[in-house]
Amino acid sequence: MKKIYLLGVLATIMLAGCSSAKTTESSSADTSAAESKLTDETSIAGTDADATFTVGFDQDFPPMGFVGDDGEFTGFDLDLAADVAKRLGKEIKYQPIAWDAKDMELTSGNIDCIWNGFSTKNREDKYTWTKPYMKNDQVFVVRSDSGINSFEDLAGKTVEVQIDSSAEAVLKENTELSSTFAKLQTVADFNTGFMDLEMGGVDALAMNSVVANYQITKRGGEGFKVLDKPLSSEEYAVGFKLGNTILRDEVQTALEEMKADGTLKIISEKWFGKDVTTLE
């Protein structure tokens, strides 16, 4: 009787040991599988990020980057970026941003670069830049019947600029001129600025000549004029997070290839009717 009882106890202990070993083995296998899955997912995410070229731009900045009549993003700079992405073997992604949040978007990694009529003026040391590919002027736009023909005529008038734009920076520096204004105010985008000007809410817009001429042409070429004297001159380039020389160099090489094979000229003629690019 005692022998039978002892055998039963021994069998129970052995079964419990086997069950424990199996549980430990199963737990180890599950952990390894989970770690493997996490590694695979991380690898895939990294691959996806490397395969995408994300361009930050102001979607209300025609003809450089904007929403077309078909509801799709389009523009001169976006066409350039798309061709660069193709040459780099990456998928292009257009990321509209608030212009005054562009630094945060770039620092956070939400975008790879800022490419949207982005002036290097007064920003030379804040970003890692490509070589300039286009020249531009900052100008004043007024209504044709305003009687404003010179800087002197802007005295006592209300002038509007896009927030955090090159024109705003220039006017903040040129206090000799801006102090003569009755008011210098900001607007989120130049589409709204032109509406303000058209309705008489402001007397002048300070902005870049490329966008100014495009907006005037789009509105039939009448009702507005650009003052002859430019406020300042500048150059456009692609801006990357400070220190990101690897991606900058890749984009620069692609741009130089586009210059050599005539692609820059073709895209420029599509948007401006002539080659306005300056890359050598």
C-alpha positions as CSV (number, residue, x, y, z in Angstrom):
1,M,0.0,0.0,0.0
2,K,2.8,2.4,1.0
3,K,4.6,1.5,-2.3
4,I,1.6,2.4,-4.4
5,Y,1.1,5.7,-2.5
6,L,4.8,6.7,-3.0
7,L,4.7,5.9,-6.7
8,G,1.6,8.1,-7.1
9,V,3.3,11.0,-5.3
10,L,6.5,10.6,-7.4
11,A,4.4,10.5,-10.6
12,T,2.6,13.7,-9.6
13,I,6.0,15.5,-8.9
14,M,7.4,14.4,-12.3
15,L,4.3,15.6,-14.2
16,A,4.4,19.0,-12.4
17,G,8.1,19.4,-13.3
18,C,7.4,18.6,-17.0
19,S,4.5,21.1,-17.0
20,S,6.7,23.8,-15.5
21,A,9.5,23.2,-18.0
22,K,7.0,23.4,-20.9
23,T,5.5,26.6,-19.5
24,T,9.0,28.2,-19.2
25,E,9.9,27.0,-22.7
26,S,6.7,28.4,-24.2
27,S,7.2,31.7,-22.4
28,S,10.7,32.0,-23.7
29,A,9.5,31.2,-27.3
30,D,6.8,33.8,-27.0
31,T,9.3,36.5,-25.8
32,S,11.6,35.7,-28.7
33,A,8.8,35.9,-31.2
34,A,7.7,39.2,-29.8
35,E,11.2,40.6,-29.9
36,S,11.6,39.4,-33.5
37,K,8.3,41.0,-34.5
38,L,9.3,44.3,-32.9
39,T,12.7,44.2,-34.6
40,D,11.0,43.5,-38.0
41,E,8.5,46.3,-37.4
42,T,11.2,48.8,-36.5
43,S,13.2,47.8,-39.5
44,I,10.2,48.2,-41.8
45,A,9.4,51.6,-40.3
46,G,13.0,52.7,-40.8
47,T,12.9,51.5,-44.4
48,D,9.7,53.4,-45.0
49,A,11.2,56.6,-43.6
50,D,14.3,56.2,-45.7
51,A,12.2,55.6,-48.8
52,T,10.2,58.8,-48.4
53,F,11.2,62.4,-49.2
54,T,8.9,64.7,-47.2
55,V,8.8,68.3,-48.3
56,G,7.4,71.0,-46.1
57,F,5.7,73.9,-47.9
58,D,3.1,76.7,-47.6
59,Q,0.1,75.5,-49.5
60,D,-1.0,79.1,-50.1
61,F,2.1,80.2,-52.0
62,P,1.5,80.0,-55.7
63,P,3.2,79.4,-58.0
64,M,5.9,77.8,-55.8
65,G,3.5,75.4,-53.9
66,F,-0.3,75.5,-53.7
67,V,-3.6,73.6,-54.1
68,G,-4.5,73.4,-57.8
69,D,-8.0,73.5,-59.3
70,D,-8.1,69.7,-59.2
71,G,-7.5,69.8,-55.4
72,E,-4.0,68.4,-55.8
73,F,-0.8,70.0,-54.5
74,T,1.2,71.6,-57.4
75,G,3.7,74.3,-58.1
76,F,7.2,75.1,-59.4
77,D,9.0,74.0,-56.3
78,L,6.9,70.9,-55.8
79,D,7.6,69.8,-59.4
80,L,11.4,70.3,-58.7
81,A,11.1,68.3,-55.5
82,A,9.2,65.5,-57.2
83,D,11.9,65.1,-59.8
84,V,14.6,65.1,-57.2
85,A,12.7,62.4,-55.2
86,K,12.5,60.2,-58.3
87,R,16.2,60.5,-58.9
88,L,16.9,59.6,-55.3
89,G,14.7,56.5,-55.6
90,K,12.3,57.9,-52.9
91,E,8.6,58.5,-52.8
92,I,7.7,62.2,-52.7
93,K,5.4,63.4,-49.9
94,Y,4.1,66.9,-49.8
95,Q,3.5,68.2,-46.3
96,P,1.7,71.5,-45.9
97,I,2.9,73.5,-42.9
98,A,2.1,76.8,-41.1
99,W,4.9,79.0,-42.2
100,D,5.6,80.3,-38.6
101,A,5.8,76.6,-37.5
102,K,8.4,75.6,-40.1
103,D,11.3,75.3,-37.7
104,M,9.3,73.0,-35.3
105,E,8.3,70.8,-38.2
106,L,11.9,70.5,-39.3
107,T,13.4,69.9,-35.9
108,S,10.8,67.3,-35.0
109,G,11.5,65.3,-38.1
110,N,8.0,65.7,-39.5
111,I,9.6,67.1,-42.7
112,D,12.9,66.5,-44.4
113,C,13.3,70.0,-45.8
114,I,11.6,73.3,-46.4
115,W,11.2,73.8,-50.2
116,N,8.8,76.7,-51.0
117,G,10.3,79.9,-52.2
118,F,12.6,79.7,-49.2
119,S,14.9,82.7,-49.0
120,T,18.4,82.3,-47.5
121,K,18.5,86.0,-46.6
122,N,19.0,86.5,-42.9
123,R,18.8,82.8,-42.4
124,E,22.2,81.8,-43.7
125,D,23.3,80.2,-40.4
126,K,20.0,78.7,-39.3
127,Y,19.7,75.9,-41.8
128,T,21.9,73.6,-44.0
129,W,21.3,74.9,-47.5
130,T,21.6,73.7,-51.1
131,K,23.1,76.2,-53.5
132,P,20.6,78.8,-54.5
133,Y,18.6,77.9,-57.6
134,M,16.6,81.1,-58.2
135,K,16.8,84.8,-57.6
136,N,14.0,87.0,-56.4
137,D,13.1,90.5,-55.2
138,Q,10.9,91.7,-52.3
139,V,8.5,94.3,-53.7
140,F,5.5,96.4,-52.8
141,V,2.1,95.7,-54.5
142,V,-0.6,98.3,-54.5
143,R,-3.9,98.9,-56.2
144,S,-3.5,100.6,-59.6
145,D,-5.8,103.5,-58.6
146,S,-4.1,104.0,-55.2
147,G,-1.9,106.9,-56.2
148,I,1.1,105.1,-54.6
149,N,4.1,105.2,-56.9
150,S,7.1,105.3,-54.5
151,F,8.3,104.4,-51.1
152,E,7.6,108.0,-50.0
153,D,4.0,107.5,-50.9
154,L,3.7,104.7,-48.4
155,A,4.0,107.2,-45.5
156,G,0.9,107.1,-43.3
157,K,-0.4,103.9,-45.1
158,T,-1.2,100.4,-43.8
159,V,1.2,97.8,-45.1
160,E,0.7,94.1,-44.8
161,V,3.2,91.2,-44.9
162,Q,3.0,87.4,-44.4
163,I,4.0,86.4,-40.9
164,D,7.6,85.2,-40.6
165,S,8.3,86.1,-44.2
166,S,11.4,87.6,-45.8
167,A,9.5,90.8,-46.4
168,E,8.6,91.1,-42.7
169,A,12.3,90.6,-41.7
170,V,13.4,93.2,-44.2
171,L,10.9,95.8,-43.0
172,K,11.7,95.1,-39.3
173,E,15.4,95.9,-40.2
174,N,14.6,98.9,-42.3
175,T,13.0,101.0,-39.6
176,E,13.8,104.2,-41.5
177,L,11.1,103.1,-44.0
178,S,8.7,101.1,-41.9
179,S,8.5,103.8,-39.2
180,T,6.8,106.0,-41.8
181,F,3.9,103.6,-42.1
182,A,0.7,104.1,-40.2
183,K,0.7,100.4,-39.5
184,L,2.7,97.3,-40.4
185,Q,0.6,94.2,-39.9
186,T,0.9,90.5,-40.7
187,V,-1.3,88.0,-42.5
188,A,-1.2,84.2,-42.6
189,D,-0.9,83.9,-46.4
190,F,-0.7,86.1,-49.5
191,N,-4.0,84.9,-51.0
192,T,-5.7,86.5,-48.0
193,G,-3.3,89.5,-48.4
194,F,-4.5,90.2,-51.9
195,M,-8.1,90.0,-50.8
196,D,-7.3,92.5,-48.1
197,L,-5.7,94.8,-50.6
198,E,-8.5,94.4,-53.1
199,M,-11.1,95.3,-50.5
200,G,-9.2,98.3,-49.3
201,G,-8.4,96.9,-45.9
202,V,-4.7,97.6,-46.5
203,D,-2.9,100.0,-48.8
204,A,0.1,97.8,-49.8
205,L,1.5,94.3,-49.6
206,A,5.2,93.7,-49.2
207,M,6.0,90.3,-50.8
208,N,8.3,88.5,-53.2
209,S,8.1,89.5,-56.9
210,V,7.6,85.9,-58.2
211,V,4.4,85.4,-56.2
212,A,3.3,89.0,-56.8
213,N,3.5,88.8,-60.6
214,Y,1.8,85.4,-60.6
215,Q,-1.1,86.7,-58.4
216,I,-1.6,89.8,-60.6
217,T,-1.6,87.7,-63.8
218,K,-4.0,85.3,-62.3
219,R,-6.4,88.2,-61.5
220,G,-6.3,89.3,-65.2
221,G,-3.3,91.6,-65.0
222,E,-5.4,94.6,-63.9
223,G,-6.3,96.3,-60.6
224,F,-2.8,96.0,-59.1
225,K,0.7,97.1,-59.8
226,V,4.2,96.5,-58.4
227,L,6.3,99.5,-57.4
228,D,9.4,99.8,-59.7
229,K,11.9,100.0,-56.9
230,P,12.5,96.6,-55.1
231,L,12.6,96.5,-51.3
232,S,15.5,94.0,-51.3
233,S,17.0,91.1,-53.4
234,E,17.3,87.5,-52.2
235,E,18.0,84.0,-53.4
236,Y,15.9,80.8,-53.0
237,A,17.4,77.5,-51.9
238,V,16.3,74.3,-50.2
239,G,16.7,74.4,-46.4
240,F,17.5,71.3,-44.2
241,K,17.9,70.9,-40.5
242,L,21.2,72.4,-39.5
243,G,23.9,69.7,-39.8
244,N,21.9,67.4,-42.2
245,T,24.6,67.5,-44.9
246,I,24.0,63.9,-46.1
247,L,20.5,64.6,-47.4
248,R,21.5,68.1,-48.6
249,D,24.3,66.7,-50.7
250,E,22.0,64.0,-52.2
251,V,19.5,66.7,-53.2
252,Q,22.2,69.0,-54.5
253,T,23.6,66.3,-56.7
254,A,20.1,65.6,-58.1
255,L,19.6,69.4,-58.8
256,E,22.9,69.6,-60.7
257,E,21.9,66.6,-62.8
258,M,18.6,68.3,-63.6
259,K,20.5,71.5,-64.6
260,A,22.8,69.4,-66.9
261,D,20.1,67.5,-68.6
262,G,17.7,70.5,-69.1
263,T,15.0,69.4,-66.6
264,L,15.3,72.6,-64.5
265,K,14.8,74.7,-67.7
266,I,11.7,72.6,-68.8
267,I,10.0,72.9,-65.4
268,S,10.8,76.6,-65.2
269,E,9.4,77.3,-68.7
270,K,6.2,75.4,-67.7
271,W,5.6,77.8,-64.8
272,F,7.2,81.1,-65.8
273,G,7.4,80.9,-69.6
274,K,11.2,81.2,-69.4
275,D,14.2,79.8,-67.5
276,V,14.4,81.7,-64.2
277,T,16.8,79.3,-62.5
278,T,20.3,80.4,-61.6
279,L,22.0,77.1,-60.6
280,E,25.4,76.9,-62.3
